[in-house]
Amino acid sequence: MDFPTALTTKIDNPRLRLLNKLKSGEYPLMTFMSIPSVRQAQIVALTGLDGIILDCEHGHIGDDSMHNSVAAISGLGVSPIIRIRGPAHDIIKRALDTGAHGIMVPQINNAQEAEQIVQSSKFPPQGVRGQGSAFPGIGHGLTIPEYMKSANETILTMIQIETRAGVENVEAICAVPGVDLVFIGPNDLAMSLLGYVPARGDEPEFLAAIDKIIAAARKHGKWVGRLVNDGAKAKEARERYDTVAVTGDTKAIQNWYRAELEIARS
């Protein structure tokens, strides 16, 4: 089925910061947030980031905090993305009804899983998403009727490739219409391919897998991103990626304190 997506949309909504920067090739920067707090969401959103990925897979974020954080982040002009815990239809629907600007779905292994995610994330006729919430339009700065007309082609559908099966099937996964961005999870990918984490970064199998993922994404016109540990790695990744997520809130806090305490005690 051929239909407009976030990759091809001509809709211009200034509230959709991450999408707009991807479309214009500006290399937007994101981070992960795992701590359930409206104040934490506001503090992180005020750093200059373009997108914040609320980690509902591994983070300590439940439904209530997910809704509140999306509202706080979008209200400050930053794009909230929700990494959901799995590809189930009801989980996708619940995440998008917060007003999130997109979803990220972990550990996608084949094209059938990717197709189901697209179906669940789009309203008919492109998908099977149901409508009933008064909230999703708020995060987009739209009325519900306006949101219903635009959501299918402005919400970012991101899938993660981070398993051996995902790498083996990445060509078919990237060919699925409605998948907008392929995101590499380097830690799980290393664990799946190498049996340990983190990767050193020079393992032939690991490097070949990353090359294969990027090549498949480019072939099928998808955006591609990954997790990096710091600003230097983010700058380096700009040559190959459309966006990156620079670490997460928990690691950022710990890393700052450890570095400063080491200086204080030296």
Accessible surface in RSA format (square Angstrom, percent):
REM  Atomic radii and reference values for relative SASA: ProtOr
REM  Chains: A
REM  Algorithm: Lee & Richards
REM  Probe-radius: 1.40
REM  Slices: 20
REM RES _ NUM      All-atoms   Total-Side   Main-Chain    Non-polar    All polar
REM                ABS   REL    ABS   REL    ABS   REL    ABS   REL    ABS   REL
RES MET A   1   149.83  77.6  88.78  58.8  61.04 145.3  99.60  84.7  50.23  66.5
RES ASP A   2   148.99 104.4 115.14 114.6  33.86  80.1  41.79  98.4 107.20 106.9
RES PHE A   3    24.69  12.4  10.22   6.3  14.47  37.6  14.49   8.8  10.20  29.2
RES PRO A   4    70.97  51.7  64.80  59.1   6.16  22.4  68.22  56.3   2.74  17.1
RES THR A   5    10.17   7.2  10.17  10.3   0.00   0.0   7.51  10.1   2.66   4.0
RES ALA A   6     0.06   0.1   0.00   0.0   0.06   0.1   0.00   0.0   0.06   0.2
RES LEU A   7    43.30  24.1  19.36  13.9  23.94  60.2  19.36  13.6  23.94  64.4
RES THR A   8    87.12  62.0  67.99  68.9  19.13  45.6  73.63  98.9  13.50  20.4
RES THR A   9     8.71   6.2   0.00   0.0   8.71  20.8   0.68   0.9   8.04  12.2
RES LYS A  10   193.72  94.5 163.02 100.0  30.70  73.1 121.53 109.4  72.19  76.9
RES ILE A  11    57.40  32.7  49.95  37.2   7.45  18.0  55.47  39.9   1.93   5.2
RES ASP A  12   119.30  83.6  92.53  92.1  26.77  63.3  30.90  72.7  88.40  88.2
RES ASN A  13    13.76   9.5  11.28  10.9   2.48   6.0   7.43  17.9   6.33   6.1
RES PRO A  14   116.94  85.2  93.47  85.2  23.46  85.3  97.45  80.5  19.48 121.1
RES ARG A  15    79.79  33.5  76.45  39.0   3.35   8.0  41.69  57.0  38.11  23.1
RES LEU A  16     3.72   2.1   3.69   2.6   0.03   0.1   3.72   2.6   0.00   0.0
RES ARG A  17    65.53  27.5  62.35  31.8   3.19   7.6  21.09  28.8  44.44  26.9
RES LEU A  18     0.38   0.2   0.38   0.3   0.00   0.0   0.38   0.3   0.00   0.0
RES LEU A  19     4.15   2.3   3.48   2.5   0.67   1.7   3.48   2.4   0.67   1.8
RES ASN A  20    37.52  25.9  32.62  31.5   4.90  11.8  24.04  57.8  13.49  13.0
RES LYS A  21    58.64  28.6  58.64  36.0   0.00   0.0  22.98  20.7  35.66  38.0
RES LEU A  22     7.78   4.3   0.52   0.4   7.26  18.2   1.59   1.1   6.19  16.7
RES LYS A  23    79.51  38.8  44.22  27.1  35.28  84.0  38.85  35.0  40.66  43.3
RES SER A  24    70.87  59.9  34.50  46.0  36.36  83.8  46.25  98.5  24.62  34.5
RES GLY A  25    63.11  77.8   0.00   N/A  63.11  77.8  34.20  93.9  28.90  64.7
RES GLU A  26    90.75  52.1  74.11  56.1  16.64  39.6  29.34  56.7  61.41  50.1
RES TYR A  27    21.97  10.3  12.86   7.3   9.11  23.7  13.83  10.4   8.14  10.0
RES PRO A  28     0.97   0.7   0.55   0.5   0.42   1.5   0.97   0.8   0.00   0.0
RES LEU A  29    65.72  36.6  65.72  47.0   0.00   0.0  65.72  46.2   0.00   0.0
RES MET A  30     0.00   0.0   0.00   0.0   0.00   0.0   0.00   0.0   0.00   0.0
RES THR A  31    11.10   7.9  11.10  11.3   0.00   0.0   7.08   9.5   4.02   6.1
RES PHE A  32    16.21   8.1  16.21  10.0   0.00   0.0  16.21   9.8   0.00   0.0
RES MET A  33     0.00   0.0   0.00   0.0   0.00   0.0   0.00   0.0   0.00   0.0
RES SER A  34    23.10  19.5  22.13  29.5   0.98   2.2   9.10  19.4  14.01  19.6
RES ILE A  35    58.05  33.0  57.71  43.0   0.34   0.8  58.05  41.8   0.00   0.0
RES PRO A  36    48.13  35.1  27.26  24.8  20.87  75.9  27.29  22.5  20.84 129.5
RES SER A  37    35.99  30.4  28.08  37.5   7.91  18.2  23.50  50.0  12.49  17.5
RES VAL A  38    57.23  37.7  51.75  46.8   5.48  13.2  51.75  45.0   5.48  14.9
RES ARG A  39   165.45  69.5 164.94  84.1   0.52   1.2  62.44  85.3 103.01  62.4
RES GLN A  40    26.65  14.9  24.95  18.2   1.70   4.1   3.78   8.0  22.88  17.3
RES ALA A  41     0.00   0.0   0.00   0.0   0.00   0.0   0.00   0.0   0.00   0.0
RES GLN A  42    49.73  27.8  49.73  36.3   0.00   0.0   8.12  17.3  41.60  31.6
RES ILE A  43   114.38  65.1 110.11  82.0   4.27  10.3 111.81  80.5   2.57   7.0
RES VAL A  44    17.82  11.7  17.57  15.9   0.26   0.6  17.82  15.5   0.00   0.0
RES ALA A  45     4.85   4.5   0.00   0.0   4.85  11.0   0.00   0.0   4.85  12.8
RES LEU A  46   127.77  71.2  96.39  69.0  31.38  78.9  99.58  69.9  28.19  75.8
RES THR A  47    94.12  66.9  53.29  54.0  40.83  97.3  61.87  83.1  32.25  48.7
RES GLY A  48    54.05  66.7   0.00   N/A  54.05  66.7  33.75  92.6  20.31  45.5
RES LEU A  49    26.62  14.8  24.53  17.5   2.10   5.3  25.87  18.2   0.75   2.0
RES ASP A  50     8.14   5.7   8.14   8.1   0.00   0.0   0.00   0.0   8.14   8.1
RES GLY A  51     0.00   0.0   0.00   N/A   0.00   0.0   0.00   0.0   0.00   0.0
RES ILE A  52     0.00   0.0   0.00   0.0   0.00   0.0   0.00   0.0   0.00   0.0
RES ILE A  53     0.00   0.0   0.00   0.0   0.00   0.0   0.00   0.0   0.00   0.0
RES LEU A  54     0.00   0.0   0.00   0.0   0.00   0.0   0.00   0.0   0.00   0.0
RES ASP A  55     6.87   4.8   6.87   6.8   0.00   0.0   0.00   0.0   6.87   6.8
RES CYS A  56    19.88  15.0  10.71  11.9   9.16  21.5   9.46  24.0  10.41  11.2
RES GLU A  57    41.91  24.1  18.09  13.7  23.82  56.7   6.81  13.2  35.10  28.7
RES HIS A  58   129.31  70.7  94.09  65.4  35.22  90.1  72.81  75.0  56.50  65.7
RES GLY A  59    19.69  24.3   0.00   N/A  19.69  24.3   3.32   9.1  16.37  36.7
RES HIS A  60   144.36  78.9 133.88  93.1  10.48  26.8  92.75  95.6  51.62  60.1
RES ILE A  61    16.28   9.3   0.00   0.0  16.28  39.2   0.85   0.6  15.44  41.9
RES GLY A  62    46.00  56.7   0.00   N/A  46.00  56.7  38.61 106.0   7.39  16.6
RES ASP A  63    68.82  48.2  60.63  60.3   8.19  19.4  24.60  57.9  44.22  44.1
RES ASP A  64   111.11  77.8 101.83 101.3   9.28  21.9  42.99 101.2  68.11  67.9
RES SER A  65    17.51  14.8  13.59  18.1   3.91   9.0  15.70  33.4   1.81   2.5
RES MET A  66     9.99   5.2   9.99   6.6   0.00   0.0   4.17   3.5   5.81   7.7
RES HIS A  67    36.94  20.2  32.95  22.9   3.99  10.2  23.08  23.8  13.86  16.1
RES ASN A  68    61.69  42.5  57.11  55.2   4.58  11.0   6.45  15.5  55.24  53.4
RES SER A  69     0.12   0.1   0.12   0.2   0.00   0.0   0.00   0.0   0.12   0.2
RES VAL A  70     0.49   0.3   0.49   0.4   0.00   0.0   0.49   0.4   0.00   0.0
RES ALA A  71    59.72  54.9  47.30  73.0  12.42  28.3  51.79  72.9   7.94  21.0
RES ALA A  72    13.83  12.7   2.07   3.2  11.77  26.8  12.33  17.4   1.51   4.0
RES ILE A  73     0.00   0.0   0.00   0.0   0.00   0.0   0.00   0.0   0.00   0.0
RES SER A  74     4.45   3.8   2.13   2.8   2.32   5.3   0.79   1.7   3.66   5.1
RES GLY A  75    58.88  72.6   0.00   N/A  58.88  72.6  27.24  74.8  31.64  70.9
RES LEU A  76    71.07  39.6  47.16  33.7  23.91  60.1  52.45  36.8  18.62  50.1
RES GLY A  77    31.24  38.5   0.00   N/A  31.24  38.5  25.20  69.2   6.04  13.5
RES VAL A  78     1.09   0.7   0.79   0.7   0.30   0.7   0.79   0.7   0.30   0.8
RES SER A  79     0.18   0.2   0.18   0.2   0.00   0.0   0.00   0.0   0.18   0.3
RES PRO A  80     0.00   0.0   0.00   0.0   0.00   0.0   0.00   0.0   0.00   0.0
RES ILE A  81     0.00   0.0   0.00   0.0   0.00   0.0   0.00   0.0   0.00   0.0
RES ILE A  82     0.12   0.1   0.12   0.1   0.00   0.0   0.12   0.1   0.00   0.0
RES ARG A  83    24.87  10.4  24.87  12.7   0.00   0.0   0.00   0.0  24.87  15.1
RES ILE A  84     2.47   1.4   1.98   1.5   0.49   1.2   2.47   1.8   0.00   0.0
RES ARG A  85   162.32  68.2 140.01  71.4  22.31  53.1  42.85  58.6 119.47  72.4
RES GLY A  86    11.30  13.9   0.00   N/A  11.30  13.9  11.30  31.0   0.00   0.0
RES PRO A  87    50.43  36.8  50.41  46.0   0.02   0.1  50.43  41.6   0.00   0.0
RES ALA A  88    45.84  42.2  35.25  54.4  10.59  24.1  45.51  64.1   0.34   0.9
RES HIS A  89    65.89  36.0  61.23  42.6   4.67  11.9  48.12  49.6  17.77  20.7
RES ASP A  90    89.95  63.0  85.53  85.1   4.42  10.4  33.70  79.3  56.25  56.1
RES ILE A  91    31.81  18.1  27.49  20.5   4.32  10.4  31.00  22.3   0.82   2.2
RES ILE A  92     0.00   0.0   0.00   0.0   0.00   0.0   0.00   0.0   0.00   0.0
RES LYS A  93    73.83  36.0  73.83  45.3   0.00   0.0  25.55  23.0  48.28  51.4
RES ARG A  94   111.11  46.7 108.95  55.5   2.16   5.2  36.97  50.5  74.14  44.9
RES ALA A  95     0.88   0.8   0.84   1.3   0.04   0.1   0.84   1.2   0.04   0.1
RES LEU A  96     0.00   0.0   0.00   0.0   0.00   0.0   0.00   0.0   0.00   0.0
RES ASP A  97    21.24  14.9  21.24  21.1   0.00   0.0   2.56   6.0  18.68  18.6
RES THR A  98     8.72   6.2   0.00   0.0   8.72  20.8   0.00   0.0   8.72  13.2
RES GLY A  99     0.00   0.0   0.00   N/A   0.00   0.0   0.00   0.0   0.00   0.0
RES ALA A 100     0.00   0.0   0.00   0.0   0.00   0.0   0.00   0.0   0.00   0.0
RES HIS A 101     4.17   2.3   3.68   2.6   0.49   1.2   3.68   3.8   0.49   0.6
RES GLY A 102     0.00   0.0   0.00   N/A   0.00   0.0   0.00   0.0   0.00   0.0
RES ILE A 103     0.00   0.0   0.00   0.0   0.00   0.0   0.00   0.0   0.00   0.0
RES MET A 104     0.00   0.0   0.00   0.0   0.00   0.0   0.00   0.0   0.00   0.0
RES VAL A 105     0.00   0.0   0.00   0.0   0.00   0.0   0.00   0.0   0.00   0.0
RES PRO A 106     7.84   5.7   4.28   3.9   3.56  12.9   4.28   3.5   3.56  22.1
RES GLN A 107    83.79  46.9  76.82  56.1   6.96  16.6   9.51  20.3  74.27  56.3
RES ILE A 108     0.75   0.4   0.75   0.6   0.00   0.0   0.75   0.5   0.00   0.0
RES ASN A 109    42.42  29.3  42.33  40.9   0.10   0.2   7.90  19.0  34.52  33.4
RES ASN A 110    44.62  30.8  44.62  43.1   0.00   0.0  10.53  25.3  34.09  33.0
RES ALA A 111    12.12  11.1  10.96  16.9   1.17   2.7  10.96  15.4   1.17   3.1
RES GLN A 112   123.20  68.9 117.15  85.6   6.05  14.4  58.52 124.6  64.68  49.1
RES GLU A 113    52.57  30.2  49.66  37.6   2.91   6.9  23.06  44.6  29.51  24.1
RES ALA A 114     0.02   0.0   0.00   0.0   0.02   0.0   0.00   0.0   0.02   0.0
RES GLU A 115    83.95  48.2  81.56  61.7   2.39   5.7  26.23  50.7  57.72  47.1
RES GLN A 116    68.03  38.0  63.28  46.2   4.76  11.3  51.73 110.1  16.31  12.4
RES ILE A 117     0.00   0.0   0.00   0.0   0.00   0.0   0.00   0.0   0.00   0.0
RES VAL A 118     6.99   4.6   6.99   6.3   0.00   0.0   6.99   6.1   0.00   0.0
RES GLN A 119    75.54  42.2  75.54  55.2   0.00   0.0  27.03  57.5  48.52  36.8
RES SER A 120     2.51   2.1   2.51   3.3   0.00   0.0   0.00   0.0   2.51   3.5
RES SER A 121     3.20   2.7   0.43   0.6   2.78   6.4   0.32   0.7   2.88   4.0
RES LYS A 122     2.14   1.0   2.14   1.3   0.00   0.0   0.60   0.5   1.54   1.6
RES PHE A 123     9.05   4.5   9.05   5.6   0.00   0.0   9.05   5.5   0.00   0.0
RES PRO A 124    90.53  66.0  72.39  66.0  18.14  66.0  72.67  60.0  17.86 111.0
RES PRO A 125   108.80  79.3  87.97  80.2  20.83  75.7  93.48  77.2  15.33  95.3
RES GLN A 126    33.61  18.8  31.19  22.8   2.42   5.8   1.87   4.0  31.74  24.1
RES GLY A 127     6.37   7.9   0.00   N/A   6.37   7.9   0.97   2.7   5.40  12.1
RES VAL A 128    86.59  57.0  71.11  64.4  15.48  37.3  73.24  63.6  13.35  36.2
RES ARG A 129     3.81   1.6   0.69   0.4   3.12   7.4   0.00   0.0   3.81   2.3
RES GLY A 130    34.12  42.1   0.00   N/A  34.12  42.1  32.36  88.8   1.76   3.9
RES GLN A 131    91.84  51.4  55.44  40.5  36.40  86.7  16.89  35.9  74.96  56.9
RES GLY A 132    69.99  86.3   0.00   N/A  69.99  86.3  33.56  92.1  36.43  81.6
RES SER A 133    20.53  17.3  10.81  14.4   9.72  22.4  17.81  37.9   2.72   3.8
RES ALA A 134    72.51  66.7  57.13  88.2  15.38  35.0  60.29  84.9  12.22  32.4
RES PHE A 135   110.32  55.2 109.54  67.8   0.78   2.0 109.54  66.4   0.78   2.2
RES PRO A 136     3.69   2.7   3.69   3.4   0.00   0.0   3.69   3.0   0.00   0.0
RES GLY A 137     0.79   1.0   0.00   N/A   0.79   1.0   0.79   2.2   0.00   0.0
RES ILE A 138   112.68  64.1 106.20  79.1   6.49  15.6 110.68  79.7   2.00   5.4
RES GLY A 139     2.95   3.6   0.00   N/A   2.95   3.6   1.76   4.8   1.20   2.7
RES HIS A 140     0.40   0.2   0.12   0.1   0.28   0.7   0.07   0.1   0.33   0.4
RES GLY A 141    43.34  53.4   0.00   N/A  43.34  53.4  15.24  41.8  28.10  62.9
RES LEU A 142    50.45  28.1  34.19  24.5  16.26  40.9  38.38  27.0  12.07  32.5
RES THR A 143    78.04  55.5  69.06  70.0   8.97  21.4  74.06  99.5   3.98   6.0
RES ILE A 144    44.68  25.4  41.33  30.8   3.35   8.1  41.33  29.8   3.35   9.1
RES PRO A 145    87.48  63.8  81.02  73.9   6.47  23.5  86.72  71.6   0.76   4.7
RES GLU A 146    86.08  49.4  81.84  61.9   4.24  10.1  32.36  62.6  53.72  43.9
RES TYR A 147     0.82   0.4   0.82   0.5   0.00   0.0   0.82   0.6   0.00   0.0
RES MET A 148    66.51  34.4  51.63  34.2  14.88  35.4  51.89  44.1  14.62  19.4
RES LYS A 149   172.49  84.1 145.79  89.4  26.70  63.6  95.29  85.8  77.20  82.2
RES SER A 150    10.24   8.7  10.20  13.6   0.04   0.1   9.62  20.5   0.63   0.9
RES ALA A 151     0.76   0.7   0.42   0.7   0.34   0.8   0.42   0.6   0.34   0.9
RES ASN A 152    21.45  14.8  20.16  19.5   1.29   3.1  14.58  35.1   6.87   6.6
RES GLU A 153    35.36  20.3  35.36  26.8   0.00   0.0   1.96   3.8  33.40  27.3
RES THR A 154     2.10   1.5   1.11   1.1   0.99   2.4   0.80   1.1   1.30   2.0
RES ILE A 155     2.76   1.6   2.69   2.0   0.08   0.2   2.69   1.9   0.08   0.2
RES LEU A 156     0.62   0.3   0.62   0.4   0.00   0.0   0.62   0.4   0.00   0.0
RES THR A 157     0.66   0.5   0.66   0.7   0.00   0.0   0.00   0.0   0.66   1.0
RES MET A 158     0.07   0.0   0.07   0.0   0.00   0.0   0.07   0.1   0.00   0.0
RES ILE A 159     0.00   0.0   0.00   0.0   0.00   0.0   0.00   0.0   0.00   0.0
RES GLN A 160     1.74   1.0   1.74   1.3   0.00   0.0   0.00   0.0   1.74   1.3
RES ILE A 161     0.00   0.0   0.00   0.0   0.00   0.0   0.00   0.0   0.00   0.0
RES GLU A 162     4.48   2.6   4.04   3.1   0.44   1.0   0.00   0.0   4.48   3.7
RES THR A 163    22.94  16.3  22.94  23.3   0.00   0.0  22.94  30.8   0.00   0.0
RES ARG A 164   100.41  42.2 100.00  51.0   0.42   1.0  42.60  58.2  57.81  35.0
RES ALA A 165    38.10  35.0  35.26  54.4   2.84   6.5  35.80  50.4   2.29   6.1
RES GLY A 166     0.00   0.0   0.00   N/A   0.00   0.0   0.00   0.0   0.00   0.0
RES VAL A 167    12.56   8.3  12.56  11.4   0.00   0.0  12.56  10.9   0.00   0.0
RES GLU A 168   110.96  63.7  89.91  68.0  21.05  50.1  35.13  68.0  75.82  61.9
RES ASN A 169    55.52  38.3  52.77  51.0   2.75   6.6   5.33  12.8  50.19  48.5
RES VAL A 170     1.04   0.7   1.04   0.9   0.00   0.0   1.04   0.9   0.00   0.0
RES GLU A 171    71.77  41.2  71.70  54.2   0.07   0.2  49.33  95.4  22.44  18.3
RES ALA A 172    49.50  45.5  41.29  63.7   8.21  18.7  46.51  65.5   2.99   7.9
RES ILE A 173     0.00   0.0   0.00   0.0   0.00   0.0   0.00   0.0   0.00   0.0
RES CYS A 174     0.00   0.0   0.00   0.0   0.00   0.0   0.00   0.0   0.00   0.0
RES ALA A 175    49.69  45.7  30.56  47.2  19.13  43.5  32.44  45.7  17.24  45.7
RES VAL A 176     7.28   4.8   5.37   4.9   1.91   4.6   7.28   6.3   0.00   0.0
RES PRO A 177    67.68  49.3  58.81  53.6   8.87  32.2  65.01  53.7   2.67  16.6
RES GLY A 178     1.90   2.3   0.00   N/A   1.90   2.3   0.12   0.3   1.78   4.0
RES VAL A 179     0.03   0.0   0.00   0.0   0.03   0.1   0.00   0.0   0.03   0.1
RES ASP A 180     0.04   0.0   0.04   0.0   0.00   0.0   0.00   0.0   0.04   0.0
RES LEU A 181     0.00   0.0   0.00   0.0   0.00   0.0   0.00   0.0   0.00   0.0
RES VAL A 182     0.00   0.0   0.00   0.0   0.00   0.0   0.00   0.0   0.00   0.0
RES PHE A 183     1.01   0.5   1.01   0.6   0.00   0.0   1.01   0.6   0.00   0.0
RES ILE A 184     0.00   0.0   0.00   0.0   0.00   0.0   0.00   0.0   0.00   0.0
RES GLY A 185     6.95   8.6   0.00   N/A   6.95   8.6   6.95  19.1   0.00   0.0
RES PRO A 186    14.49  10.6  13.48  12.3   1.00   3.6  13.56  11.2   0.93   5.8
RES ASN A 187    58.48  40.3  57.03  55.1   1.44   3.5  19.14  46.1  39.34  38.0
RES ASP A 188    49.88  34.9  46.25  46.0   3.63   8.6   5.19  12.2  44.69  44.6
RES LEU A 189     0.00   0.0   0.00   0.0   0.00   0.0   0.00   0.0   0.00   0.0
RES ALA A 190     0.00   0.0   0.00   0.0   0.00   0.0   0.00   0.0   0.00   0.0
RES MET A 191   102.29  53.0  94.50  62.5   7.79  18.5  89.91  76.4  12.38  16.4
RES SER A 192    44.71  37.8  17.37  23.2  27.34  63.0  18.95  40.4  25.76  36.1
RES LEU A 193    15.81   8.8   4.46   3.2  11.35  28.5   4.61   3.2  11.21  30.2
RES LEU A 194    39.56  22.0  12.84   9.2  26.72  67.2  18.73  13.2  20.83  56.1
RES GLY A 195    48.79  60.2   0.00   N/A  48.79  60.2  26.37  72.4  22.42  50.2
RES TYR A 196    85.13  39.7  82.61  47.0   2.52   6.6  80.54  60.5   4.59   5.7
RES VAL A 197    75.89  49.9  50.90  46.1  24.98  60.2  50.98  44.3  24.91  67.6
RES PRO A 198   100.98  73.6  94.01  85.7   6.96  25.3  94.01  77.6   6.96  43.3
RES ALA A 199    23.03  21.2   4.22   6.5  18.80  42.8   4.22   5.9  18.80  49.8
RES ARG A 200   169.36  71.1 127.99  65.2  41.37  98.5  73.36 100.3  96.00  58.2
RES GLY A 201    37.54  46.3   0.00   N/A  37.54  46.3  22.74  62.4  14.80  33.1
RES ASP A 202    89.81  62.9  76.25  75.9  13.56  32.1  38.19  89.9  51.62  51.5
RES GLU A 203     8.03   4.6   8.03   6.1   0.00   0.0   8.03  15.5   0.00   0.0
RES PRO A 204   110.71  80.7 101.86  92.9   8.85  32.2 107.79  89.0   2.91  18.1
RES GLU A 205    75.71  43.5  66.59  50.4   9.12  21.7  41.46  80.2  34.25  28.0
RES PHE A 206     9.18   4.6   9.18   5.7   0.00   0.0   9.18   5.6   0.00   0.0
RES LEU A 207    76.64  42.7  76.16  54.5   0.48   1.2  76.31  53.6   0.33   0.9
RES ALA A 208    58.00  53.3  49.50  76.4   8.49  19.3  53.53  75.4   4.47  11.8
RES ALA A 209     5.79   5.3   2.49   3.8   3.29   7.5   5.31   7.5   0.48   1.3
RES ILE A 210     8.01   4.6   8.01   6.0   0.00   0.0   8.01   5.8   0.00   0.0
RES ASP A 211    68.25  47.8  64.95  64.6   3.30   7.8  24.22  57.0  44.02  43.9
RES LYS A 212    92.55  45.2  85.44  52.4   7.12  16.9  60.74  54.7  31.81  33.9
RES ILE A 213     0.00   0.0   0.00   0.0   0.00   0.0   0.00   0.0   0.00   0.0
RES ILE A 214    13.64   7.8  13.64  10.2   0.00   0.0  13.64   9.8   0.00   0.0
RES ALA A 215    60.92  56.0  49.76  76.8  11.16  25.4  57.06  80.4   3.86  10.2
RES ALA A 216     3.25   3.0   1.19   1.8   2.06   4.7   2.72   3.8   0.53   1.4
RES ALA A 217     0.00   0.0   0.00   0.0   0.00   0.0   0.00   0.0   0.00   0.0
RES ARG A 218   105.36  44.2  85.83  43.8  19.53  46.5  56.04  76.6  49.31  29.9
RES LYS A 219   149.03  72.7 110.86  68.0  38.17  90.9  80.08  72.1  68.95  73.4
RES HIS A 220    59.51  32.5  36.13  25.1  23.38  59.8  29.14  30.0  30.38  35.3
RES GLY A 221    47.87  59.0   0.00   N/A  47.87  59.0  36.32  99.7  11.55  25.9
RES LYS A 222    15.91   7.8  12.66   7.8   3.25   7.7   1.40   1.3  14.51  15.5
RES TRP A 223    28.39  11.4  28.39  13.7   0.00   0.0  12.66   6.8  15.73  25.5
RES VAL A 224     0.00   0.0   0.00   0.0   0.00   0.0   0.00   0.0   0.00   0.0
RES GLY A 225     0.00   0.0   0.00   N/A   0.00   0.0   0.00   0.0   0.00   0.0
RES ARG A 226    47.53  20.0  47.53  24.2   0.00   0.0   2.95   4.0  44.58  27.0
RES LEU A 227    33.57  18.7  32.62  23.3   0.94   2.4  32.62  22.9   0.94   2.5
RES VAL A 228    10.41   6.9   5.36   4.9   5.05  12.2  10.41   9.0   0.00   0.0
RES ASN A 229   104.71  72.2  94.41  91.2  10.29  24.8  19.16  46.1  85.55  82.7
RES ASP A 230    66.49  46.6  63.48  63.2   3.00   7.1  32.21  75.8  34.28  34.2
RES GLY A 231    49.20  60.7   0.00   N/A  49.20  60.7  34.85  95.6  14.35  32.1
RES ALA A 232    77.50  71.3  58.71  90.6  18.79  42.7  66.52  93.7  10.98  29.1
RES LYS A 233   104.40  50.9 102.61  63.0   1.79   4.3  57.44  51.7  46.96  50.0
RES ALA A 234     5.27   4.8   5.27   8.1   0.00   0.0   5.27   7.4   0.00   0.0
RES LYS A 235   164.89  80.4 152.51  93.6  12.38  29.5 100.90  90.8  63.99  68.2
RES GLU A 236   117.17  67.3 102.00  77.2  15.17  36.1  47.69  92.2  69.48  56.7
RES ALA A 237    10.49   9.6   4.47   6.9   6.02  13.7  10.41  14.7   0.08   0.2
RES ARG A 238   140.97  59.2 128.16  65.3  12.81  30.5  34.55  47.2 106.42  64.5
RES GLU A 239   162.19  93.1 121.45  91.9  40.74  97.0  45.75  88.5 116.43  95.1
RES ARG A 240   104.57  43.9  97.24  49.6   7.34  17.5  50.01  68.4  54.56  33.1
RES TYR A 241    14.89   7.0   8.02   4.6   6.87  17.9   6.41   4.8   8.48  10.5
RES ASP A 242    35.60  24.9  29.15  29.0   6.45  15.2   7.94  18.7  27.66  27.6
RES THR A 243     0.11   0.1   0.11   0.1   0.00   0.0   0.11   0.1   0.00   0.0
RES VAL A 244     0.00   0.0   0.00   0.0   0.00   0.0   0.00   0.0   0.00   0.0
RES ALA A 245     0.00   0.0   0.00   0.0   0.00   0.0   0.00   0.0   0.00   0.0
RES VAL A 246    27.63  18.2  25.78  23.3   1.86   4.5  25.78  22.4   1.86   5.0
RES THR A 247    22.31  15.9  18.10  18.3   4.22  10.0  19.64  26.4   2.68   4.0
RES GLY A 248    10.00  12.3   0.00   N/A  10.00  12.3   8.56  23.5   1.45   3.2
RES ASP A 249     8.25   5.8   2.26   2.2   6.00  14.2   7.95  18.7   0.30   0.3
RES THR A 250    57.69  41.0  54.67  55.4   3.02   7.2  39.22  52.7  18.47  27.9
RES LYS A 251   107.67  52.5 107.36  65.9   0.31   0.7  72.11  64.9  35.56  37.9
RES ALA A 252    45.83  42.1  36.44  56.2   9.39  21.3  41.13  57.9   4.70  12.4
RES ILE A 253    77.33  44.0  72.96  54.4   4.38  10.6  77.33  55.7   0.00   0.0
RES GLN A 254    88.26  49.4  85.33  62.4   2.93   7.0  21.89  46.6  66.37  50.3
RES ASN A 255    78.75  54.3  72.92  70.5   5.83  14.0  26.09  62.8  52.66  50.9
RES TRP A 256   148.40  59.6 141.66  68.6   6.74  15.8 124.45  66.4  23.96  38.9
RES TYR A 257   120.21  56.1 120.21  68.4   0.00   0.0  73.73  55.4  46.47  57.3
RES ARG A 258   151.32  63.5 144.38  73.6   6.93  16.5  60.60  82.8  90.71  55.0
RES ALA A 259    50.24  46.2  42.47  65.5   7.77  17.7  48.47  68.3   1.77   4.7
RES GLU A 260    69.24  39.8  65.77  49.8   3.48   8.3  12.94  25.0  56.30  46.0
RES LEU A 261    75.97  42.3  75.97  54.4   0.00   0.0  75.97  53.4   0.00   0.0
RES GLU A 262   129.38  74.3 120.40  91.1   8.98  21.4  45.99  89.0  83.39  68.1
RES ILE A 263   115.47  65.7 107.29  79.9   8.18  19.7 109.25  78.7   6.22  16.9
RES ALA A 264    79.68  73.3  40.21  62.0  39.47  89.8  51.32  72.3  28.35  75.1
RES ARG A 265   192.30  80.7 156.34  79.7  35.96  85.6  65.75  89.9 126.55  76.7
RES SER A 266   123.58 104.4  52.97  70.7  70.61 162.7  73.80 157.2  49.77  69.7
END  Absolute sums over single chains surface
CHAIN  1 A    12068.9       9685.6       2383.3       7051.3       5017.6
END  Absolute sums over all chains
TOTAL         12068.9       9685.6       2383.3       7051.3       5017.6
